[in-house]
Amino acid sequence: MNMLLFIELVAVLIMAGGLGGIFYDVLKNKKNIDSKTIQLTAVVFVLPLLLVLGLEGKIGRETIGTLFGIIFGYVLSGTWKQ
């Protein structure tokens, strides 16, 4: 199996597992979608998508680095709030 294809399949499985986890948390535990859920969605969906697009050569290294920085800044911005 091609290593590139394997990495892309793992990224898709991460996205599918994240979606299942979010649905389980919202439906089964009767939780609302809050800021932590939105941050989890950003990590689970956008980061693997950027990985796949970068591996396919659809977006450049500079763009990937910028988007990773933006996403990590957003996710970590609310870490120390009580």
N, CA, C and O atoms as CSV, one atom per row, in Angstrom:
chain,resi,resn,atom,element,x,y,z
A,1,MET,N,N,0.847,-1.181,0.000
A,1,MET,CA,C,0.000,0.000,0.000
A,1,MET,C,C,0.891,1.242,0.000
A,1,MET,O,O,1.909,1.296,0.690
A,2,ASN,N,N,0.496,2.207,-0.767
A,2,ASN,CA,C,1.236,3.444,-0.851
A,2,ASN,C,C,1.156,4.188,0.491
A,2,ASN,O,O,0.087,4.287,1.093
A,3,MET,N,N,2.304,4.709,0.946
A,3,MET,CA,C,2.345,5.381,2.246
A,3,MET,C,C,1.484,6.645,2.252
A,3,MET,O,O,0.852,6.958,3.260
A,4,LEU,N,N,1.458,7.368,1.139
A,4,LEU,CA,C,0.636,8.567,1.038
A,4,LEU,C,C,-0.848,8.228,1.195
A,4,LEU,O,O,-1.581,8.929,1.894
A,5,LEU,N,N,-1.273,7.175,0.555
A,5,LEU,CA,C,-2.669,6.735,0.669
A,5,LEU,C,C,-2.989,6.301,2.094
A,5,LEU,O,O,-4.081,6.578,2.590
A,6,PHE,N,N,-2.063,5.631,2.754
A,6,PHE,CA,C,-2.262,5.190,4.134
A,6,PHE,C,C,-2.438,6.389,5.067
A,6,PHE,O,O,-3.325,6.387,5.920
A,7,ILE,N,N,-1.600,7.406,4.906
A,7,ILE,CA,C,-1.708,8.599,5.753
A,7,ILE,C,C,-3.036,9.309,5.512
A,7,ILE,O,O,-3.663,9.794,6.455
A,8,GLU,N,N,-3.464,9.372,4.257
A,8,GLU,CA,C,-4.737,10.017,3.952
A,8,GLU,C,C,-5.917,9.237,4.519
A,8,GLU,O,O,-6.885,9.837,4.987
A,9,LEU,N,N,-5.850,7.915,4.485
A,9,LEU,CA,C,-6.922,7.104,5.079
A,9,LEU,C,C,-6.985,7.280,6.591
A,9,LEU,O,O,-8.073,7.331,7.166
A,10,VAL,N,N,-5.829,7.374,7.236
A,10,VAL,CA,C,-5.802,7.616,8.685
A,10,VAL,C,C,-6.411,8.978,8.998
A,10,VAL,O,O,-7.141,9.117,9.980
A,11,ALA,N,N,-6.121,9.986,8.175
A,11,ALA,CA,C,-6.694,11.312,8.387
A,11,ALA,C,C,-8.218,11.275,8.245
A,11,ALA,O,O,-8.929,11.919,9.016
A,12,VAL,N,N,-8.713,10.529,7.271
A,12,VAL,CA,C,-10.167,10.402,7.093
A,12,VAL,C,C,-10.791,9.675,8.283
A,12,VAL,O,O,-11.877,10.044,8.731
A,13,LEU,N,N,-10.123,8.655,8.795
A,13,LEU,CA,C,-10.639,7.944,9.970
A,13,LEU,C,C,-10.654,8.839,11.201
A,13,LEU,O,O,-11.560,8.736,12.028
A,14,ILE,N,N,-9.668,9.711,11.332
A,14,ILE,CA,C,-9.658,10.659,12.445
A,14,ILE,C,C,-10.854,11.598,12.344
A,14,ILE,O,O,-11.512,11.881,13.345
A,15,MET,N,N,-11.134,12.083,11.132
A,15,MET,CA,C,-12.291,12.966,10.947
A,15,MET,C,C,-13.600,12.237,11.242
A,15,MET,O,O,-14.488,12.796,11.887
A,16,ALA,N,N,-13.727,10.999,10.776
A,16,ALA,CA,C,-14.956,10.231,11.028
A,16,ALA,C,C,-15.113,9.928,12.518
A,16,ALA,O,O,-16.219,10.018,13.052
A,17,GLY,N,N,-14.032,9.574,13.185
A,17,GLY,CA,C,-14.099,9.315,14.621
A,17,GLY,C,C,-14.442,10.557,15.412
A,17,GLY,O,O,-15.177,10.488,16.397
A,18,GLY,N,N,-13.912,11.697,14.985
A,18,GLY,CA,C,-14.248,12.957,15.655
A,18,GLY,C,C,-15.703,13.313,15.501
A,18,GLY,O,O,-16.343,13.770,16.448
A,19,LEU,N,N,-16.234,13.103,14.302
A,19,LEU,CA,C,-17.650,13.370,14.086
A,19,LEU,C,C,-18.521,12.451,14.935
A,19,LEU,O,O,-19.507,12.892,15.526
A,20,GLY,N,N,-18.155,11.179,14.993
A,20,GLY,CA,C,-18.899,10.242,15.838
A,20,GLY,C,C,-18.828,10.614,17.302
A,20,GLY,O,O,-19.823,10.511,18.020
A,21,GLY,N,N,-17.658,11.046,17.755
A,21,GLY,CA,C,-17.505,11.453,19.153
A,21,GLY,C,C,-18.321,12.681,19.494
A,21,GLY,O,O,-18.911,12.766,20.571
A,22,ILE,N,N,-18.353,13.628,18.580
A,22,ILE,CA,C,-19.143,14.847,18.814
A,22,ILE,C,C,-20.630,14.515,18.848
A,22,ILE,O,O,-21.356,14.984,19.725
A,23,PHE,N,N,-21.087,13.697,17.884
A,23,PHE,CA,C,-22.496,13.294,17.892
A,23,PHE,C,C,-22.851,12.520,19.155
A,23,PHE,O,O,-23.916,12.735,19.734
A,24,TYR,N,N,-21.978,11.630,19.582
A,24,TYR,CA,C,-22.239,10.858,20.792
A,24,TYR,C,C,-22.350,11.782,21.999
A,24,TYR,O,O,-23.251,11.638,22.825
A,25,ASP,N,N,-21.426,12.728,22.088
A,25,ASP,CA,C,-21.419,13.636,23.233
A,25,ASP,C,C,-22.667,14.510,23.247
A,25,ASP,O,O,-23.238,14.755,24.309
A,26,VAL,N,N,-23.090,14.976,22.090
A,26,VAL,CA,C,-24.248,15.869,22.026
A,26,VAL,C,C,-25.553,15.098,22.213
A,26,VAL,O,O,-26.426,15.530,22.966
A,27,LEU,N,N,-25.689,13.970,21.537
A,27,LEU,CA,C,-26.961,13.245,21.577
A,27,LEU,C,C,-27.110,12.371,22.822
A,27,LEU,O,O,-28.151,12.410,23.477
A,28,LYS,N,N,-26.106,11.599,23.149
A,28,LYS,CA,C,-26.215,10.653,24.255
A,28,LYS,C,C,-26.129,11.346,25.606
A,28,LYS,O,O,-26.905,11.039,26.511
A,29,ASN,N,N,-25.196,12.277,25.751
A,29,ASN,CA,C,-25.006,12.939,27.036
A,29,ASN,C,C,-25.821,14.220,27.168
A,29,ASN,O,O,-25.710,14.930,28.167
A,30,LYS,N,N,-26.643,14.515,26.158
A,30,LYS,CA,C,-27.524,15.693,26.173
A,30,LYS,C,C,-26.749,16.978,26.449
A,30,LYS,O,O,-27.194,17.832,27.216
A,31,LYS,N,N,-25.582,17.104,25.813
A,31,LYS,CA,C,-24.765,18.301,25.987
A,31,LYS,C,C,-25.038,19.291,24.870
A,31,LYS,O,O,-25.432,18.915,23.766
A,32,ASN,N,N,-24.823,20.549,25.171
A,32,ASN,CA,C,-24.921,21.592,24.160
A,32,ASN,C,C,-23.587,21.731,23.447
A,32,ASN,O,O,-22.545,21.329,23.966
A,33,ILE,N,N,-23.631,22.304,22.255
A,33,ILE,CA,C,-22.393,22.600,21.543
A,33,ILE,C,C,-21.848,23.903,22.102
A,33,ILE,O,O,-22.456,24.962,21.946
A,34,ASP,N,N,-20.691,23.813,22.759
A,34,ASP,CA,C,-20.086,24.989,23.366
A,34,ASP,C,C,-18.763,25.298,22.672
A,34,ASP,O,O,-18.448,24.719,21.633
A,35,SER,N,N,-18.000,26.208,23.253
A,35,SER,CA,C,-16.753,26.623,22.618
A,35,SER,C,C,-15.724,25.493,22.574
A,35,SER,O,O,-14.939,25.415,21.629
A,36,LYS,N,N,-15.715,24.633,23.566
A,36,LYS,CA,C,-14.789,23.498,23.560
A,36,LYS,C,C,-15.116,22.515,22.434
A,36,LYS,O,O,-14.210,21.937,21.833
A,37,THR,N,N,-16.398,22.324,22.150
A,37,THR,CA,C,-16.802,21.446,21.058
A,37,THR,C,C,-16.384,22.027,19.712
A,37,THR,O,O,-15.956,21.294,18.820
A,38,ILE,N,N,-16.506,23.329,19.570
A,38,ILE,CA,C,-16.090,23.975,18.330
A,38,ILE,C,C,-14.580,23.889,18.164
A,38,ILE,O,O,-14.089,23.695,17.052
A,39,GLN,N,N,-13.836,24.032,19.263
A,39,GLN,CA,C,-12.386,23.890,19.190
A,39,GLN,C,C,-12.002,22.457,18.826
A,39,GLN,O,O,-11.076,22.245,18.044
A,40,LEU,N,N,-12.695,21.487,19.378
A,40,LEU,CA,C,-12.435,20.091,19.027
A,40,LEU,C,C,-12.729,19.842,17.556
A,40,LEU,O,O,-11.998,19.112,16.888
A,41,THR,N,N,-13.797,20.446,17.053
A,41,THR,CA,C,-14.135,20.304,15.646
A,41,THR,C,C,-13.029,20.866,14.760
A,41,THR,O,O,-12.690,20.276,13.734
A,42,ALA,N,N,-12.473,21.996,15.153
A,42,ALA,CA,C,-11.377,22.582,14.375
A,42,ALA,C,C,-10.175,21.650,14.327
A,42,ALA,O,O,-9.551,21.488,13.278
A,43,VAL,N,N,-9.852,21.046,15.447
A,43,VAL,CA,C,-8.700,20.153,15.489
A,43,VAL,C,C,-8.978,18.876,14.704
A,43,VAL,O,O,-8.126,18.412,13.946
A,44,VAL,N,N,-10.159,18.312,14.884
A,44,VAL,CA,C,-10.466,17.006,14.303
A,44,VAL,C,C,-10.705,17.081,12.793
A,44,VAL,O,O,-10.385,16.130,12.080
A,45,PHE,N,N,-11.250,18.166,12.302
A,45,PHE,CA,C,-11.566,18.248,10.879
A,45,PHE,C,C,-10.544,19.035,10.070
A,45,PHE,O,O,-10.105,18.578,9.015
A,46,VAL,N,N,-10.169,20.189,10.543
A,46,VAL,CA,C,-9.343,21.077,9.730
A,46,VAL,C,C,-7.897,20.595,9.650
A,46,VAL,O,O,-7.299,20.646,8.575
A,47,LEU,N,N,-7.327,20.137,10.743
A,47,LEU,CA,C,-5.935,19.705,10.703
A,47,LEU,C,C,-5.702,18.496,9.803
A,47,LEU,O,O,-4.756,18.521,9.015
A,48,PRO,N,N,-6.515,17.437,9.876
A,48,PRO,CA,C,-6.319,16.351,8.903
A,48,PRO,C,C,-6.573,16.788,7.460
A,48,PRO,O,O,-5.908,16.312,6.541
A,49,LEU,N,N,-7.526,17.686,7.261
A,49,LEU,CA,C,-7.787,18.191,5.918
A,49,LEU,C,C,-6.576,18.942,5.378
A,49,LEU,O,O,-6.208,18.769,4.216
A,50,LEU,N,N,-5.958,19.769,6.207
A,50,LEU,CA,C,-4.751,20.470,5.788
A,50,LEU,C,C,-3.621,19.486,5.491
A,50,LEU,O,O,-2.855,19.683,4.548
A,51,LEU,N,N,-3.520,18.447,6.282
A,51,LEU,CA,C,-2.503,17.425,6.047
A,51,LEU,C,C,-2.695,16.764,4.683
A,51,LEU,O,O,-1.737,16.608,3.926
A,52,VAL,N,N,-3.919,16.381,4.375
A,52,VAL,CA,C,-4.201,15.721,3.099
A,52,VAL,C,C,-3.949,16.673,1.936
A,52,VAL,O,O,-3.327,16.285,0.947
A,53,LEU,N,N,-4.422,17.910,2.039
A,53,LEU,CA,C,-4.205,18.866,0.962
A,53,LEU,C,C,-2.722,19.166,0.755
A,53,LEU,O,O,-2.273,19.353,-0.375
A,54,GLY,N,N,-1.972,19.211,1.842
A,54,GLY,CA,C,-0.535,19.421,1.729
A,54,GLY,C,C,0.174,18.246,1.091
A,54,GLY,O,O,1.076,18.434,0.274
A,55,LEU,N,N,-0.221,17.039,1.453
A,55,LEU,CA,C,0.398,15.854,0.863
A,55,LEU,C,C,0.079,15.728,-0.623
A,55,LEU,O,O,0.900,15.236,-1.396
A,56,GLU,N,N,-1.095,16.167,-1.017
A,56,GLU,CA,C,-1.483,16.116,-2.421
A,56,GLU,C,C,-0.882,17.250,-3.240
A,56,GLU,O,O,-0.959,17.236,-4.468
A,57,GLY,N,N,-0.285,18.229,-2.572
A,57,GLY,CA,C,0.324,19.349,-3.275
A,57,GLY,C,C,-0.662,20.404,-3.736
A,57,GLY,O,O,-0.354,21.194,-4.628
A,58,LYS,N,N,-1.833,20.426,-3.142
A,58,LYS,CA,C,-2.857,21.395,-3.536
A,58,LYS,C,C,-2.633,22.764,-2.904
A,58,LYS,O,O,-3.028,23.782,-3.473
A,59,ILE,N,N,-2.003,22.797,-1.728
A,59,ILE,CA,C,-1.663,24.071,-1.093
A,59,ILE,C,C,-0.188,24.032,-0.717
A,59,ILE,O,O,0.374,22.965,-0.474
A,60,GLY,N,N,0.427,25.201,-0.672
A,60,GLY,CA,C,1.856,25.310,-0.433
A,60,GLY,C,C,2.233,25.229,1.035
A,60,GLY,O,O,1.386,25.278,1.927
A,61,ARG,N,N,3.531,25.105,1.252
A,61,ARG,CA,C,4.047,24.998,2.628
A,61,ARG,C,C,3.769,26.245,3.447
A,61,ARG,O,O,3.436,26.158,4.629
A,62,GLU,N,N,3.906,27.404,2.822
A,62,GLU,CA,C,3.680,28.653,3.558
A,62,GLU,C,C,2.227,28.767,3.999
A,62,GLU,O,O,1.936,29.220,5.107
A,63,THR,N,N,1.335,28.358,3.133
A,63,THR,CA,C,-0.094,28.407,3.465
A,63,THR,C,C,-0.424,27.438,4.588
A,63,THR,O,O,-1.178,27.773,5.502
A,64,ILE,N,N,0.138,26.244,4.522
A,64,ILE,CA,C,-0.107,25.253,5.575
A,64,ILE,C,C,0.422,25.754,6.916
A,64,ILE,O,O,-0.254,25.635,7.938
A,65,GLY,N,N,1.622,26.311,6.910
A,65,GLY,CA,C,2.193,26.830,8.158
A,65,GLY,C,C,1.360,27.946,8.749
A,65,GLY,O,O,1.154,28.000,9.962
A,66,THR,N,N,0.881,28.835,7.897
A,66,THR,CA,C,0.038,29.938,8.367
A,66,THR,C,C,-1.268,29.428,8.954
A,66,THR,O,O,-1.688,29.868,10.024
A,67,LEU,N,N,-1.910,28.500,8.255
A,67,LEU,CA,C,-3.192,27.974,8.739
A,67,LEU,C,C,-3.026,27.161,10.024
A,67,LEU,O,O,-3.869,27.237,10.917
A,68,PHE,N,N,-1.939,26.382,10.121
A,68,PHE,CA,C,-1.663,25.664,11.373
A,68,PHE,C,C,-1.493,26.646,12.528
A,68,PHE,O,O,-2.020,26.420,13.617
A,69,GLY,N,N,-0.765,27.725,12.296
A,69,GLY,CA,C,-0.574,28.728,13.342
A,69,GLY,C,C,-1.866,29.373,13.784
A,69,GLY,O,O,-2.088,29.587,14.976
A,70,ILE,N,N,-2.721,29.685,12.824
A,70,ILE,CA,C,-4.012,30.290,13.143
A,70,ILE,C,C,-4.875,29.335,13.965
A,70,ILE,O,O,-5.488,29.731,14.956
A,71,ILE,N,N,-4.914,28.071,13.537
A,71,ILE,CA,C,-5.768,27.097,14.230
A,71,ILE,C,C,-5.246,26.816,15.633
A,71,ILE,O,O,-6.024,26.782,16.586
A,72,PHE,N,N,-3.941,26.616,15.770
A,72,PHE,CA,C,-3.392,26.362,17.098
A,72,PHE,C,C,-3.572,27.569,18.009
A,72,PHE,O,O,-3.837,27.410,19.201
A,73,GLY,N,N,-3.430,28.773,17.462
A,73,GLY,CA,C,-3.671,29.978,18.264
A,73,GLY,C,C,-5.106,30.059,18.731
A,73,GLY,O,O,-5.372,30.441,19.870
A,74,TYR,N,N,-6.037,29.701,17.857
A,74,TYR,CA,C,-7.454,29.729,18.230
A,74,TYR,C,C,-7.766,28.680,19.287
A,74,TYR,O,O,-8.467,28.958,20.260
A,75,VAL,N,N,-7.249,27.483,19.094
A,75,VAL,CA,C,-7.546,26.399,20.027
A,75,VAL,C,C,-6.917,26.666,21.389
A,75,VAL,O,O,-7.539,26.406,22.419
A,76,LEU,N,N,-5.708,27.174,21.404
A,76,LEU,CA,C,-5.029,27.405,22.673
A,76,LEU,C,C,-5.388,28.735,23.323
A,76,LEU,O,O,-4.973,28.998,24.452
A,77,SER,N,N,-6.146,29.574,22.636
A,77,SER,CA,C,-6.460,30.899,23.189
A,77,SER,C,C,-7.343,30.816,24.438
A,77,SER,O,O,-7.226,31.669,25.318
A,78,GLY,N,N,-8.209,29.829,24.538
A,78,GLY,CA,C,-9.094,29.720,25.684
A,78,GLY,C,C,-8.641,28.706,26.707
A,78,GLY,O,O,-9.419,28.310,27.575
A,79,THR,N,N,-7.400,28.283,26.622
A,79,THR,CA,C,-6.925,27.208,27.500
A,79,THR,C,C,-6.865,27.626,28.957
A,79,THR,O,O,-7.213,26.839,29.838
A,80,TRP,N,N,-6.430,28.848,29.228
A,80,TRP,CA,C,-6.222,29.250,30.612
A,80,TRP,C,C,-7.381,30.032,31.196
A,80,TRP,O,O,-7.267,30.549,32.307
A,81,LYS,N,N,-8.484,30.135,30.490
A,81,LYS,CA,C,-9.658,30.815,31.043
A,81,LYS,C,C,-10.371,29.874,31.990
A,81,LYS,O,O,-10.430,28.668,31.754
A,82,GLN,N,N,-10.898,30.413,33.036
A,82,GLN,CA,C,-11.593,29.601,34.028
A,82,GLN,C,C,-13.055,29.525,33.751
A,82,GLN,O,O,-13.791,28.876,34.495
